[in-house]
Amino acid sequence: MKKLTALILLLAANAAAYDLPPSTGSHHVRFSSDEAAFNEYTREIDLEGNVKLEEFSPEGKHLKLIRAKNLTINMASSTIVSPSDFVMDDDTGTVYGQSGFIDYGSEAGLINNGRFAYKNFIFRGRVVEFDKDGYKYKRASITSCDEEPPHYRLRSSRIYLRPERYFLAYNNVFFVGRIPVLYLPVVYKPIGGGTPFVSIFRPGYDERNGFFIKSSYIYRVNRETRAKLYLDYFERRGFGTGGELDFRRPEKNISNVSLYRIKEYGLVKDRWGMSGGFWHRLNRFNESDPAQYYGQGFFRLLSDPRVNNDFFRNNPFAVSPDEQASVALTRNTGFSVTRVSAYGRQTHTEDYKDFRKANSSIPRLDYNTVPFRVLKLPVLNSFRANFENARDEGQNFTQKRGNAAWTVSHSVPLAKRVTLSPSVYYDQSVYISTFSGPSDTWVGRYGGGATLRYDRNWGTFDLGYAYRRRLRENKLLPDSKAADEGQETQSLSAQLFVMRSFRTYFKLSTAYDLRDYYSARFSRRLAPVTAEVFHAPRPGVDLYVEDSYSFADGNKSFVAQASFGGHDNYLGGGVANYSNDPRAWIVSNTFGFRPWKNSGWRAETVLRYRFMSFGGMKYGDLRFFEKGITLYRDFHDFRTKWDFRERSGGVKEFFFYVSLKMNEPAVKDDLEEKSRQYWRPWRKEGEVRD
């Protein structure tokens, strides 16, 4: 066959047959094939065998490349028809079709049984319509698996794809192989500018809720805002919905709010939880005002004390049965800080069915200064004061009270490595009666202290003295008639801190009570001696031990922790013992391993238990209060996680987690990570919800 090459000017549809004008500055195509036939009446060119057609812009930019067995080009209508298989390449990706129609005049067309490989996605459609803005797939599917058949796919009634922008899919069923797993009414994912939309599913089971599916949908609205939607189903409890919103602009605002609600089967009232907080820098009142203003707040509100423990299992703070909230407005001038705030907390009742008021401070005013000089004297002064309308835990009334203190201090170098830092202060407390009976009272306190520091390259040694004396109520006289004779503090303290390198430190501290209103032997006056050691001889090895020992009462507390290994393979263990239950020892063991270097499997285990020591080597009453194992497995297209957990509070559960690799961002999401560290540091890296 004779090789035929020709050039067609699409904008010159009325040109005479074979009279081809120059291509410069015109939208045109160029083709080559083994055979070609031209019908001058219909102005159609039939191309056969190894057809290759290229489209160019008026500027000469290569736009499309079509390869096919045969094509028909209609010069009158600027259209191309492919009756058989073809491949089309452009800037967005590669399209495969069994047949198709392309209108170059309107930059639109239709493809039958089309397959489009775009970035790490593969789109398929029984019928694919396209124009200059994007593609519409009918009876379609999506996957990122390049195997045939794919390991998984999302089958959809309709998919709308806008390259470099997003895709939107309706009426979706998620298949693993040929097995349908989940139904999703809508799936939306931005695919341009690094703003991923992530869908995560956690099927599981626990004894209370039965079989469940927790689904999370995460969308990064912009570089400062991230939204999350939670849709959950619990076999025995019903449907739960929730969400989380993060906003982070460090110079202006850092905010987070998380909501969750479920209407359990058989219950009249909804169960819900709400938490979050904010920090916001306010505008100045006028240009001449040098002060900075900002507000901040935090809250955790619950419908009942057990709701978090029933539905959120990996958050040590969220499962707390208490409610609390705070809000504050602060003014910072560089010399002083003024703060108006409100705080409240509620604890659970004995039956965990309701809340009772614990403590509150509504409102509270605080004022603090930075150290300053008076009359050029060689001492530093500082002042702090507060006033509040407070209610303490266990009280059924509120109290108006305030406190103010003036401190004078000065540091004196005695030698090259020795510094003396003395200080004196006067502290005034005021109590205003809020009910009949007690009268308004004020109580003064005065005192001071000094610290002698010896400083070397290897560390420091501090020797301190503290003195604090209370005055009588409403009088400037010592409270000598009280049981403690007004002697609140009089002590010597010592602390040794040794740090030869950043990987090792040792700290030893104690104090001795010098108050003379009572008699006691030396061991009673000596405060517990606390020793603390940290040693990390090499990366991946951390050792920590802390012990507090009283010569009068014996050991007060002992804590030890050791960890070895890295992210995949590690071994950790900890033990703790406290004087309020001296026979009980709390032990925590963690273990993680990957069987071999490139294994797709990885495991993590945790065992926390309490056992009793009866002296010597006799132990008994071993009780596990948490047991768990987590298995990770990376497949070709997605990552999975199996979590088995049992702990006190009736928690016995198993859940399965799957995250498609196509949902993973190309780079680490800085917004998600900083928000996790700021608001929910207990979450592991990569976790999106509690």
C-alpha positions as CSV (number, residue, x, y, z in Angstrom):
1,M,0.0,0.0,0.0
2,K,1.1,3.5,-0.7
3,K,1.6,5.7,2.3
4,L,-0.5,8.9,2.1
5,T,0.1,12.1,4.1
6,A,-2.2,15.1,3.9
7,L,-3.1,18.4,5.7
8,I,-6.6,19.6,6.2
9,L,-7.5,23.2,7.2
10,L,-10.6,22.8,9.3
11,L,-11.5,26.5,9.0
12,A,-11.5,26.3,5.2
13,A,-14.5,24.0,4.8
14,N,-15.4,25.6,1.4
15,A,-12.0,25.2,-0.3
16,A,-11.9,23.3,-3.5
17,A,-11.0,19.6,-3.5
18,Y,-7.3,19.0,-2.9
19,D,-6.7,22.8,-2.8
20,L,-5.0,23.0,0.7
21,P,-4.2,26.5,1.9
22,P,-1.2,27.1,4.1
23,S,-1.5,26.0,7.8
24,T,0.2,28.8,9.5
25,G,-2.2,30.7,11.9
26,S,-5.1,28.3,11.4
27,H,-6.7,25.5,13.5
28,H,-5.8,22.4,11.5
29,V,-5.3,18.7,11.5
30,R,-2.6,16.5,9.9
31,F,-3.1,12.8,9.1
32,S,-1.3,9.9,7.6
33,S,-2.7,6.4,6.7
34,D,-2.0,3.5,4.4
35,E,-4.9,4.3,2.1
36,A,-7.2,7.3,1.6
37,A,-10.2,8.0,-0.6
38,F,-11.9,11.4,-1.1
39,N,-15.5,12.0,-2.2
40,E,-15.7,15.4,-3.7
41,Y,-19.5,15.5,-3.5
42,T,-19.8,14.7,0.3
43,R,-16.4,16.2,1.0
44,E,-15.5,13.2,3.1
45,I,-12.1,11.5,3.3
46,D,-12.0,7.8,4.2
47,L,-8.7,6.7,5.9
48,E,-7.7,3.0,6.2
49,G,-4.8,1.3,7.9
50,N,-2.5,2.7,10.6
51,V,-4.4,6.0,10.7
52,K,-2.7,8.7,12.6
53,L,-4.4,12.1,13.0
54,E,-3.0,15.1,14.8
55,E,-4.7,18.4,15.8
56,F,-2.9,21.7,16.0
57,S,-3.9,25.1,17.4
58,P,-3.5,28.3,15.3
59,E,-0.2,28.9,17.2
60,G,1.0,25.5,16.1
61,K,0.6,23.8,19.6
62,H,-0.1,20.1,19.4
63,L,-3.6,19.5,20.9
64,K,-4.6,15.9,20.1
65,L,-3.3,12.7,18.6
66,I,-5.8,10.0,17.4
67,R,-4.7,6.6,16.3
68,A,-7.1,4.2,14.7
69,K,-7.7,1.4,12.1
70,N,-10.0,3.6,10.0
71,L,-11.5,7.1,10.2
72,T,-13.9,9.2,8.2
73,I,-13.2,13.0,8.0
74,N,-16.0,15.3,6.9
75,M,-14.5,18.6,5.7
76,A,-17.8,20.3,5.3
77,S,-18.9,19.7,9.0
78,S,-15.4,19.5,10.6
79,T,-16.2,16.1,12.1
80,I,-14.5,12.8,12.4
81,V,-16.1,9.4,12.8
82,S,-14.3,6.3,14.0
83,P,-16.4,3.1,13.4
84,S,-13.9,0.9,15.2
85,D,-11.3,1.0,18.0
86,F,-9.3,4.2,18.4
87,V,-6.9,5.9,20.9
88,M,-6.9,9.6,21.6
89,D,-4.1,11.4,23.5
90,D,-4.2,15.0,24.7
91,D,-2.9,17.1,27.6
92,T,-5.3,15.5,30.1
93,G,-4.6,11.9,29.4
94,T,-5.3,8.9,27.1
95,V,-8.8,7.9,25.9
96,Y,-9.6,4.5,24.5
97,G,-12.9,3.8,22.6
98,Q,-14.6,1.1,20.5
99,S,-16.1,3.8,18.3
100,G,-16.7,7.5,18.4
101,F,-17.6,10.8,16.9
102,I,-15.7,14.1,17.2
103,D,-16.9,17.5,16.2
104,Y,-13.8,19.7,15.9
105,G,-15.8,22.8,15.2
106,S,-17.5,22.7,18.7
107,E,-14.7,20.7,20.4
108,A,-17.3,18.1,21.4
109,G,-18.0,14.4,20.7
110,L,-19.2,11.0,21.8
111,I,-17.3,7.8,22.6
112,N,-18.8,4.3,22.9
113,N,-17.3,2.0,25.6
114,G,-14.7,4.6,26.5
115,R,-11.8,4.2,28.8
116,F,-9.9,7.3,30.1
117,A,-6.6,7.1,32.0
118,Y,-6.3,10.4,33.9
119,K,-3.5,10.9,36.5
120,N,-3.9,7.8,38.8
121,F,-7.6,7.2,37.9
122,I,-9.2,5.0,35.2
123,F,-12.7,6.1,34.1
124,R,-14.9,3.9,32.1
125,G,-18.3,4.5,30.5
126,R,-20.7,2.7,28.2
127,V,-21.3,6.1,26.6
128,V,-18.9,9.0,27.1
129,E,-20.0,12.5,26.0
130,F,-17.3,15.3,26.0
131,D,-16.9,18.9,25.1
132,K,-14.1,21.5,25.8
133,D,-15.0,21.6,29.5
134,G,-15.0,17.9,30.4
135,Y,-16.5,14.4,30.1
136,K,-19.9,12.9,31.0
137,Y,-19.8,9.1,31.6
138,K,-23.0,7.0,31.5
139,R,-23.1,3.5,33.1
140,A,-19.6,4.2,34.3
141,S,-17.0,3.1,36.8
142,I,-13.9,4.5,38.5
143,T,-10.7,2.8,39.7
144,S,-7.1,3.4,40.3
145,C,-6.1,-0.3,39.8
146,D,-4.3,-0.9,36.6
147,E,-5.0,-4.7,36.8
148,E,-7.5,-6.3,34.5
149,P,-10.0,-7.0,35.9
150,P,-9.4,-4.3,38.6
151,H,-9.2,-5.3,42.3
152,Y,-11.9,-2.7,43.1
153,R,-14.1,-0.3,41.3
154,L,-16.8,2.3,42.0
155,R,-19.7,1.6,39.6
156,S,-21.8,4.7,38.9
157,S,-24.9,5.7,37.0
158,R,-23.2,9.0,36.0
159,I,-19.8,10.5,36.3
160,Y,-18.9,14.1,35.5
161,L,-15.2,14.8,35.0
162,R,-13.6,18.2,34.7
163,P,-9.9,17.6,34.2
164,E,-7.7,19.6,36.6
165,R,-10.8,20.4,38.6
166,Y,-13.0,17.6,40.0
167,F,-15.1,14.5,39.3
168,L,-18.6,14.0,40.5
169,A,-20.3,10.5,40.6
170,Y,-23.9,9.7,41.3
171,N,-25.6,6.5,42.5
172,N,-22.5,4.5,43.3
173,V,-21.8,1.0,44.5
174,F,-18.3,0.1,45.7
175,F,-17.1,-3.4,44.5
176,V,-14.2,-5.4,45.7
177,G,-13.7,-7.8,42.8
178,R,-17.2,-8.8,41.9
179,I,-18.6,-8.4,45.4
180,P,-20.7,-5.2,46.2
181,V,-19.6,-3.8,49.5
182,L,-21.1,-0.3,50.0
183,Y,-23.6,2.1,48.5
184,L,-22.7,5.7,48.2
185,P,-25.3,8.2,46.8
186,V,-22.7,10.8,45.8
187,V,-18.9,10.9,45.5
188,Y,-17.1,14.1,44.8
189,K,-13.3,14.7,44.5
190,P,-11.3,17.7,43.5
191,I,-8.4,16.6,41.4
192,G,-6.6,19.9,40.8
193,G,-4.2,22.1,42.8
194,G,-3.5,19.4,45.5
195,T,-7.0,19.6,47.2
196,P,-8.0,16.0,47.7
197,F,-11.4,14.8,48.7
198,V,-11.0,11.6,50.8
199,S,-13.5,8.9,51.5
200,I,-12.7,6.5,54.3
201,F,-14.8,3.5,55.5
202,R,-14.6,1.6,58.7
203,P,-16.8,-1.5,58.8
204,G,-16.7,-3.2,62.3
205,Y,-18.4,-4.8,65.2
206,D,-18.7,-4.3,68.9
207,E,-20.9,-5.9,71.6
208,R,-22.9,-2.8,72.3
209,N,-23.6,-1.4,68.9
210,G,-23.4,-4.6,66.8
211,F,-22.2,-4.4,63.2
212,F,-21.3,-0.9,62.1
213,I,-20.0,1.1,59.2
214,K,-18.3,4.5,59.9
215,S,-17.7,6.6,56.8
216,S,-15.7,9.8,56.7
217,Y,-15.6,12.3,53.9
218,I,-12.9,14.9,54.0
219,Y,-12.8,17.9,51.7
220,R,-10.2,20.7,51.7
221,V,-12.2,23.8,50.8
222,N,-9.0,25.9,50.4
223,R,-5.5,26.1,51.8
224,E,-6.9,27.3,55.2
225,T,-10.1,25.3,55.6
226,R,-10.9,21.6,55.8
227,A,-14.4,20.1,56.3
228,K,-15.3,16.6,57.3
229,L,-18.6,14.8,57.2
230,Y,-19.3,11.6,59.2
231,L,-22.1,9.2,58.1
232,D,-22.4,6.1,60.3
233,Y,-24.7,3.1,60.6
234,F,-24.9,0.9,63.8
235,E,-26.9,-2.3,63.5
236,R,-28.4,-2.1,67.0
237,R,-28.4,1.7,67.5
238,G,-29.3,3.4,64.2
239,F,-27.8,6.1,62.1
240,G,-25.3,8.7,63.3
241,T,-24.2,11.9,61.6
242,G,-21.5,14.4,62.4
243,G,-18.8,16.6,61.1
244,E,-15.7,18.6,61.8
245,L,-14.5,21.9,60.5
246,D,-10.9,23.3,60.7
247,F,-9.8,26.8,59.9
248,R,-6.2,27.8,60.3
249,R,-4.7,31.2,59.5
250,P,-2.1,31.5,62.3
251,E,-1.8,35.3,62.1
252,K,-5.6,35.8,62.4
253,N,-7.7,32.8,63.4
254,I,-7.3,29.1,64.4
255,S,-10.6,27.4,64.9
256,N,-12.1,23.9,65.2
257,V,-15.5,22.5,65.8
258,S,-16.7,18.9,65.9
259,L,-20.3,17.7,66.1
260,Y,-21.9,14.2,66.4
261,R,-25.5,13.2,66.8
262,I,-27.4,9.8,66.9
263,K,-31.0,8.9,67.5
264,E,-30.7,5.5,69.1
265,Y,-33.5,3.0,68.5
266,G,-36.0,3.1,71.4
267,L,-34.8,6.4,72.9
268,V,-36.8,9.5,72.9
269,K,-34.0,12.0,73.1
270,D,-31.0,12.3,70.7
271,R,-27.5,11.5,72.0
272,W,-24.8,14.0,70.9
273,G,-21.4,15.4,71.5
274,M,-19.8,18.7,70.6
275,S,-16.3,20.0,71.1
276,G,-13.9,22.5,69.7
277,G,-12.4,25.9,70.2
278,F,-11.0,29.0,68.7
279,W,-8.3,31.6,68.8
280,H,-8.9,34.9,67.0
281,R,-6.9,38.1,66.7
282,L,-9.2,41.1,66.8
283,N,-8.6,44.4,65.1
284,R,-7.4,47.4,67.0
285,F,-9.9,50.0,68.0
286,N,-7.9,52.8,66.3
287,E,-4.5,53.3,64.5
288,S,-2.9,54.9,67.5
289,D,-3.7,52.0,69.8
290,P,-0.6,49.9,70.2
291,A,-2.3,47.0,72.0
292,Q,-3.1,43.6,70.6
293,Y,-6.5,42.0,71.1
294,Y,-7.5,38.4,70.8
295,G,-10.2,36.1,71.9
296,Q,-10.0,32.4,72.6
297,G,-12.3,29.6,73.8
298,F,-12.7,25.9,74.3
299,F,-15.7,23.6,74.9
300,R,-16.7,20.0,75.3
301,L,-20.5,19.5,75.6
302,L,-22.3,16.1,75.9
303,S,-25.9,14.9,76.0
304,D,-24.9,12.4,78.7
305,P,-21.7,11.2,80.3
306,R,-21.5,7.9,78.4
307,V,-22.0,9.1,74.8
308,N,-18.3,9.4,73.9
309,N,-17.3,6.2,75.4
310,D,-20.1,4.4,73.5
311,F,-19.1,5.8,70.1
312,F,-15.6,7.2,70.2
313,R,-13.0,4.7,71.4
314,N,-9.5,6.0,70.6
315,N,-9.7,9.4,72.3
316,P,-8.6,9.5,76.0
317,F,-10.0,12.9,76.5
318,A,-13.3,12.6,74.6
319,V,-14.3,9.5,76.5
320,S,-14.0,11.6,79.7
321,P,-17.5,11.9,81.1
322,D,-17.1,15.6,82.1
323,E,-18.3,18.7,80.4
324,Q,-16.4,22.0,80.3
325,A,-16.3,25.3,78.4
326,S,-14.3,28.5,78.6
327,V,-14.1,31.8,76.7
328,A,-11.7,34.7,77.1
329,L,-10.9,38.1,75.7
330,T,-7.3,39.3,76.1
331,R,-5.6,42.7,75.7
332,N,-1.8,42.8,75.4
333,T,0.1,46.1,75.4
334,G,3.6,44.8,75.7
335,F,3.7,46.1,79.3
336,S,0.6,44.4,80.6
337,V,-1.9,41.7,79.8
338,T,-5.6,42.1,80.7
339,R,-7.9,39.1,80.4
340,V,-11.6,38.7,80.9
341,S,-12.8,35.1,80.9
342,A,-15.5,32.6,81.9
343,Y,-15.1,28.9,82.7
344,G,-17.4,26.2,83.8
345,R,-17.2,22.4,84.4
346,Q,-19.7,19.7,85.1
347,T,-19.0,16.2,86.4
348,H,-21.0,13.0,86.1
349,T,-23.4,11.7,88.7
350,E,-22.7,8.3,90.3
351,D,-25.0,6.5,87.9
352,Y,-23.5,8.2,84.8
353,K,-26.9,9.3,83.6
354,D,-26.6,13.0,84.2
355,F,-24.3,15.9,85.1
356,R,-23.8,18.0,88.2
357,K,-22.1,21.3,88.5
358,A,-18.5,21.1,89.7
359,N,-16.8,24.4,89.5
360,S,-17.1,27.7,87.6
361,S,-15.6,31.1,87.3
362,I,-18.0,33.5,85.6
363,P,-16.7,36.0,85.0
364,R,-13.0,36.4,85.9
365,L,-10.7,39.4,85.4
366,D,-6.9,38.9,85.3
367,Y,-4.2,41.6,85.0
368,N,-0.5,41.0,84.8
369,T,2.5,43.2,84.1
370,V,5.9,42.4,82.7
371,P,8.8,43.1,85.1
372,F,9.4,46.9,85.3
373,R,11.5,49.4,87.1
374,V,10.4,52.2,89.5
375,L,12.4,55.5,89.9
376,K,15.4,53.9,88.2
377,L,15.9,51.6,91.2
378,P,18.1,48.5,90.5
379,V,15.2,46.1,91.1
380,L,12.5,44.6,89.0
381,N,8.8,44.9,90.0
382,S,5.9,42.9,88.8
383,F,2.2,43.1,89.6
384,R,-0.7,40.6,89.1
385,A,-4.3,40.7,90.2
386,N,-7.5,38.8,89.6
387,F,-11.1,39.0,90.6
388,E,-13.8,36.4,89.9
389,N,-17.3,35.2,90.7
390,A,-16.5,31.6,91.4
391,R,-18.0,28.4,92.6
392,D,-15.8,25.6,93.9
393,E,-16.5,21.9,93.6
394,G,-18.6,20.6,96.4
395,Q,-20.1,24.0,97.2
396,N,-23.7,25.0,96.4
397,F,-23.0,28.8,96.3
398,T,-20.9,31.2,94.4
399,Q,-18.3,33.5,95.9
400,K,-16.9,36.8,94.8
401,R,-13.2,36.9,95.5
402,G,-10.0,38.6,94.3
403,N,-6.3,38.5,94.8
404,A,-3.4,40.8,94.0
405,A,0.4,40.5,94.5
406,W,3.3,42.9,94.1
407,T,6.8,41.3,93.7
408,V,10.2,42.9,93.8
409,S,13.2,40.8,92.6
410,H,16.8,41.2,91.6
411,S,19.6,38.9,90.4
412,V,23.1,39.4,91.7
413,P,26.1,37.6,90.2
414,L,28.3,36.5,93.1
415,A,31.0,34.8,91.0
416,K,31.6,33.6,87.5
417,R,29.2,30.7,87.7
418,V,27.2,31.7,90.8
419,T,24.0,33.8,90.8
420,L,21.8,34.8,93.7
421,S,18.2,35.7,92.8
422,P,16.2,37.1,95.9
423,S,12.6,38.3,95.8
424,V,10.0,39.7,98.2
425,Y,6.3,40.1,97.8
426,Y,3.0,41.1,99.3
427,D,-0.2,39.2,98.5
428,Q,-3.7,40.4,99.2
429,S,-6.8,38.2,99.0
430,V,-10.4,39.6,99.3
431,Y,-13.6,37.7,99.9
432,I,-17.0,39.3,99.4
433,S,-19.9,37.7,101.1
434,T,-22.7,36.5,98.8
435,F,-25.2,35.3,101.4
436,S,-26.2,36.2,104.9
437,G,-23.9,35.2,107.7
438,P,-20.3,35.7,106.7
439,S,-19.0,39.2,106.3
440,D,-16.6,40.6,103.8
441,T,-13.0,39.7,104.6
442,W,-9.5,40.4,103.4
443,V,-6.4,38.4,104.2
444,G,-2.9,39.6,103.6
445,R,0.3,37.5,103.1
446,Y,3.9,38.5,102.8
447,G,6.9,36.5,102.0
448,G,9.9,36.1,99.8
449,G,12.6,33.8,98.7
450,A,16.0,33.4,97.2
451,T,17.6,31.0,94.7
452,L,21.4,30.4,94.6
453,R,22.3,28.9,91.3
454,Y,25.6,27.2,90.4
455,D,25.8,26.9,86.6
456,R,28.2,24.7,84.6
457,N,28.3,23.3,81.1
458,W,27.1,19.9,82.4
459,G,24.1,21.4,84.3
460,T,23.0,23.4,87.3
461,F,22.6,23.1,91.0
462,D,19.9,25.3,92.7
463,L,19.6,25.9,96.4
464,G,16.4,27.8,97.3
465,Y,14.7,29.3,100.3
466,A,11.0,30.2,100.5
467,Y,9.0,32.0,103.2
468,R,5.3,32.9,103.3
469,R,3.4,34.3,106.3
470,R,-0.4,34.9,106.6
471,L,-2.0,37.9,108.4
472,R,-5.1,37.8,110.4
473,E,-8.5,38.4,108.7
474,N,-9.1,42.2,108.2
475,K,-5.9,43.1,110.2
476,L,-2.3,43.8,109.4
477,L,-1.2,41.5,112.2
478,P,0.4,38.0,112.1
479,D,-2.2,35.2,112.4
480,S,-0.4,33.8,115.4
481,K,-3.6,32.5,117.1
482,A,-4.3,30.1,114.2
483,A,-3.3,26.4,114.5
484,D,-0.4,27.0,112.1
485,E,0.5,30.4,113.6
486,G,0.2,31.9,110.1
487,Q,3.3,30.0,108.9
488,E,2.2,28.8,105.5
489,T,5.6,28.2,104.0
490,Q,9.2,28.2,105.3
491,S,11.5,25.8,103.5
492,L,14.8,25.0,102.0
493,S,14.9,23.3,98.6
494,A,17.6,21.8,96.4
495,Q,17.6,20.6,92.8
496,L,20.4,19.1,90.8
497,F,20.1,19.0,87.0
498,V,22.7,17.2,85.0
499,M,22.6,17.2,81.2
500,R,25.8,16.2,79.5
501,S,24.1,15.8,76.1
502,F,20.6,16.3,74.6
503,R,20.2,12.5,74.8
504,T,20.7,12.1,78.6
505,Y,19.6,14.1,81.7
506,F,19.3,13.4,85.4
507,K,17.3,15.5,87.9
508,L,17.3,15.2,91.7
509,S,15.2,17.4,94.0
510,T,13.8,17.7,97.5
511,A,12.8,20.3,100.2
512,Y,13.0,20.6,104.0
513,D,10.2,22.2,106.0
514,L,11.5,24.8,108.5
515,R,8.2,25.8,110.1
516,D,8.4,25.7,113.9
517,Y,4.7,25.8,115.0
518,Y,4.8,22.0,115.3
519,S,7.5,19.5,116.2
520,A,8.4,16.7,113.9
521,R,11.4,14.5,113.3
522,F,13.8,15.0,110.3
523,S,12.1,12.3,108.1
524,R,8.7,14.1,108.5
525,R,10.1,17.5,107.6
526,L,12.0,16.2,104.6
527,A,9.8,16.3,101.5
528,P,9.9,13.2,99.2
529,V,13.1,12.9,97.2
530,T,12.3,12.8,93.5
531,A,14.8,11.4,91.0
532,E,14.3,11.5,87.3
533,V,16.5,9.9,84.6
534,F,16.2,10.0,80.8
535,H,18.6,8.3,78.5
536,A,18.5,7.8,74.7
537,P,21.8,6.3,73.8
538,R,20.9,6.0,70.1
539,P,18.0,6.7,67.8
540,G,15.1,4.4,68.5
541,V,16.0,3.7,72.1
542,D,14.4,5.8,75.0
543,L,14.7,5.0,78.7
544,Y,12.9,7.0,81.4
545,V,12.6,6.4,85.2
546,E,11.1,8.6,87.9
547,D,10.9,7.7,91.6
548,S,9.6,9.7,94.5
549,Y,10.6,8.4,98.0
550,S,9.6,9.7,101.4
551,F,11.9,8.8,104.3
552,A,8.8,8.9,106.6
553,D,6.2,7.0,104.5
554,G,8.2,5.0,102.1
555,N,7.9,5.1,98.3
556,K,5.4,7.6,97.0
557,S,5.4,6.8,93.3
558,F,7.5,4.9,90.7
559,V,7.2,5.3,86.9
560,A,9.4,3.6,84.3
561,Q,9.1,3.6,80.6
562,A,11.3,2.0,77.9
563,S,10.9,1.9,74.1
564,F,13.1,0.3,71.4
565,G,12.8,0.4,67.7
566,G,11.3,2.7,65.0
567,H,8.0,3.2,63.3
568,D,7.4,-0.4,62.1
569,N,9.4,-2.6,64.5
570,Y,9.4,-1.5,68.1
571,L,9.0,-2.8,71.7
572,G,7.7,-0.7,74.6
573,G,6.9,-1.2,78.2
574,G,5.9,0.8,81.2
575,V,5.2,0.2,84.9
576,A,3.7,2.5,87.5
577,N,3.1,2.2,91.3
578,Y,1.6,4.9,93.6
579,S,1.3,5.2,97.4
580,N,-2.5,5.4,97.4
581,D,-2.5,1.7,96.4
582,P,1.0,0.5,97.1
583,R,0.4,-3.2,96.3
584,A,-1.1,-2.5,92.9
585,W,1.2,-2.2,89.9
586,I,0.0,-0.9,86.5
587,V,1.8,-2.3,83.5
588,S,1.6,-1.3,79.9
589,N,3.2,-3.3,77.0
590,T,3.3,-2.3,73.4
591,F,4.7,-4.2,70.5
592,G,4.9,-3.5,66.8
593,F,6.6,-5.4,64.0
594,R,6.7,-5.9,60.2
595,P,7.6,-9.5,59.3
596,W,10.2,-8.5,56.7
597,K,11.4,-5.3,55.1
598,N,9.0,-5.0,52.2
599,S,6.1,-6.9,53.7
600,G,2.6,-5.4,53.2
601,W,1.6,-6.6,56.7
602,R,2.4,-4.8,59.9
603,A,1.0,-5.4,63.5
604,E,0.7,-3.4,66.7
605,T,-0.4,-4.8,70.0
606,V,-1.2,-3.2,73.4
607,L,-1.7,-4.9,76.8
608,R,-2.5,-2.9,79.9
609,Y,-3.1,-4.7,83.2
610,R,-3.0,-4.4,86.9
611,F,-1.6,-6.9,89.3
612,M,-1.2,-7.1,93.1
613,S,2.1,-7.7,94.9
614,F,2.0,-9.6,98.2
615,G,5.7,-9.3,99.0
616,G,8.7,-11.1,97.7
617,M,7.8,-12.9,94.4
618,K,4.2,-13.5,95.3
619,Y,1.7,-11.9,92.9
620,G,-2.0,-12.3,92.4
621,D,-5.2,-10.7,91.2
622,L,-4.1,-10.1,87.6
623,R,-6.7,-8.0,85.7
624,F,-6.4,-6.7,82.2
625,F,-8.2,-3.4,81.6
626,E,-7.2,-3.0,78.0
627,K,-6.2,-5.5,75.3
628,G,-5.9,-4.8,71.6
629,I,-4.2,-5.7,68.4
630,T,-4.1,-3.7,65.2
631,L,-3.2,-5.3,61.8
632,Y,-2.2,-3.2,58.8
633,R,-2.0,-4.5,55.3
634,D,-1.1,-2.5,52.1
635,F,-2.6,-3.9,48.9
636,H,-2.1,-2.8,45.4
637,D,-4.8,-0.2,45.4
638,F,-5.7,0.5,49.0
639,R,-4.5,0.4,52.6
640,T,-6.4,-1.6,55.3
641,K,-6.5,-1.7,59.0
642,W,-8.0,-4.3,61.3
643,D,-8.5,-3.3,65.0
644,F,-9.5,-5.6,67.8
645,R,-10.0,-4.0,71.2
646,E,-11.3,-4.8,74.7
647,R,-11.1,-2.5,77.7
648,S,-13.0,-1.5,80.8
649,G,-16.4,0.2,80.4
650,G,-17.8,-2.6,78.4
651,V,-15.8,-1.9,75.2
652,K,-15.4,-5.0,73.1
653,E,-15.1,-4.2,69.4
654,F,-13.6,-5.0,66.1
655,F,-13.5,-2.6,63.1
656,F,-12.1,-2.7,59.7
657,Y,-10.6,0.4,58.0
658,V,-10.0,0.9,54.3
659,S,-8.4,3.9,52.6
660,L,-8.0,3.9,48.8
661,K,-4.5,5.0,47.7
662,M,-6.1,7.2,45.1
663,N,-7.4,9.4,48.0
664,E,-3.9,10.0,49.3
665,P,-2.5,13.5,48.6
666,A,0.7,13.8,46.6
667,V,2.3,15.7,49.4
668,K,1.8,15.7,53.2
669,D,-1.2,17.7,54.2
670,D,0.2,20.5,56.4
671,L,-3.3,21.8,57.5
672,E,-4.4,18.3,58.7
673,E,-1.2,17.7,60.6
674,K,-1.1,21.1,62.4
675,S,-4.7,20.9,63.3
676,R,-4.2,17.4,64.8
677,Q,-1.3,18.6,66.9
678,Y,-3.1,21.8,68.0
679,W,-6.6,20.4,68.8
680,R,-6.3,16.6,69.1
681,P,-2.7,15.5,69.8
682,W,-3.9,12.0,70.9
683,R,-4.8,11.1,67.3
684,K,-2.2,9.1,65.4
685,E,-0.7,10.7,62.4
686,G,-3.0,10.0,59.5
687,E,-6.1,9.5,61.6
688,V,-9.0,11.7,60.6
689,R,-11.5,11.2,63.4
690,D,-12.0,9.7,66.9
